[in-house]
Every structure is written in structure tokens, then in C-alpha cells.
Amino acid sequence: MKTATAIFTAALLLVLPAAAQTLMVQADVETAFNGNTFALTGQTGYTGVITFNPDLTASVKGGDGSSDTGTYRFAEGGYCSIWVNFRKGVEACFTVEDLGGGRYQLYTLDGAKDDLFVRQ
């Protein structure tokens, strides 16, 4: 009986979805990001500092010496950004999870984990 219970439990864990993150609503993303600066860590190990200016321009300075400027807007339930050089100038949009303590996890619109922002 213990074997059957263990097999059933293991099978159940395989079919249950992972706990979904609780995403912020767009208005809360705007309040958290607009006019603020964050340390960022990318999924590839890229680190830097990103600033969201109140006029909807943004700048990023990488720990590797790279830098860029661009614009951002609040849309798609989160925010979208276009950089002069990064991502070859193609807009990308993200949803945001508030992890607490000024920490925000970004996700691409297809749900993939992206950058982590920590408010400065």
C-alpha cells in the first residue's frame, strides 16, 4: 500500500502546475518604476544599474562598462522598453512580480523569467 501511495503522490506532483507568480497590475508597476533607479541582474549574469526617468526616458549602465539610453512606456500589464543599442532597438515588454523589499522579478510576455530589479 505504501508503494501505491508513493507512486500516486509522485504522479500527482508531475501533473500539478508549479505555483504561479502574482503579477503586479500595470498602475502599480508605473508607481514602482517611474522616476526610480534599480540594480539589475539579468538571466545571463549581466549586471548594471537602470534608471527610469519621469519623462519616460531611461538609461542603463552595465557592470561590464556598457551603457545605453532609451524610452519606456507602461503597457501590456507591465512595461515596455526600447533601447538605442540593446536588443537592436526592438521593443520588449515585461510583466512584473513584486518580491517585496524593493525587489522586482521581470517576466517576458511568454512567461519566461527575465531580469531581477532591486530598488536603489
N, C-alpha and C positions, 0 to 999 in steps of 0.2 A: 504494500500500500504506500509506503514511503517513497518508493521509486516512481510510482504512478503520479503521486502528488508533486514530486520534484520535476518530472517531465512536463506535467501540465503547467506548473509555475514558470518553467523556462520557456515554454511555448507561448504563454501569455505575455511574458516580457518582450518577446520578439515581435509581437503584433501590436503592442501598445505604442502610440507615438511618444516621442520624447516630450518633456514638459515644454510648452510653448512660452516664448518670452512675452512679456507685457509691453507692448509698444506705446510710446508717448503719442498723444494727439498732436496734430500739427501746430496748434496755438501754443502748446507747452514747449515744443521744440523751438519755436520762434522766441519765446521768453528766455529759454535757457541759452540759446546760441547768439542771438543778435547783440552785438557790442561786446562780446566776450572773447577771451583767449584761452586756448587749451593746449596741453601737451598731447601729442598723438603718438600712438603706436599702431603701425599697420600690420596686417597679417603676414607680410613678407619680412618683418623685422625693421622696416623703415621707421625712424623716429623723427619727431620735429615739433614745431610749435605752429599752430594755426590760429589766426585772428579773424573773427567775423566782425567787420566794421559796421556801425549803424547805417551807413549809406549803401549797404548790400554789396560792398566790395570786400574782398578777402585777400589775405596773404599767408603764405606758408614758408617756413624756413626749416630745412631738413638738418638733422644731425650730421649728415654727410656733406654739408655745405651747399646743397641745392636750395633753390628758392623759386617761388612763382607767385603770381598775382592772378586774381580772377574775380568772378562775381558769384553770388549765390542768391537763391530765392527759396521761399517756403512753398512747397507743393508736394503732391504725391503722398500726403500724410506725414511728411518729414521735411527734408530739404534737398535741394539740387544745387550742384556747383559746376562751373565751367572755369577751367584754368587755361592760361595762355599756352603753357608747355605741357603740364601733366595731362595724361590721358589724351594727348594730341588735340587738345581743345574741344573734346567731345563732352557734352553734359552727362553727368551721372547723378542719379537720385538715390536717396537713402532714407530708411526709416530708422528710428532711434529708440533704444531701450534705456531707461534711467536706472542705473545700477545703485544709485544712492551715493552720497558723499561727493557730489560733483563729478561722478564718473558716468560716461555715456557710451554704450556699445552701439555701433552703427551696423546696419544690415543693408545689403543691396536689395533692390525691389524683388529679386527672385528668392530672397530669404537667406542668402549666404552671409556669414559673419564677415564684417569688414573692420574698419579702424576702431580703436578704443580712444576716446577723448577723456582727458582729465582736466577739469577747470583749474586755471591758474589764479 
